[in-house]
Amino acid sequence: MESLVRHADGSRAQTTQESLKDVIQRAREGKLLKARNYHPHFDDSTVLKIIKDADAIYQSEGKAGRLIFRKGTDIVVVEGPGSSQGNV
């Protein structure tokens, strides 16, 4: 899994491993944390599939540290550190 996590500049992300594991574990259990402003372009089952079986996982730059799960050309954005951590 570590080889999948990359910052936008291509460097490896070390500090988000626990958050990443939690998000994936929840997805495997069929659970999805939704932000108040949740506005998916897919149904929940597709969002869960993208998180569980991503081709790549990226971490955004800056303070937000969002995780971007990519499967093919589809992405799911998950909130990074803070009170909203893990919300899609």
Secondary structure, 3 states (H helix, E strand, C coil): CHHHEEECCCCECCCCHHHHHHHHHHHHCCCCCCCCCCCCCCCHHHHHHHHHCCCEEEECCCCCCCEEEEECCEEEEECCCCCCCCCC
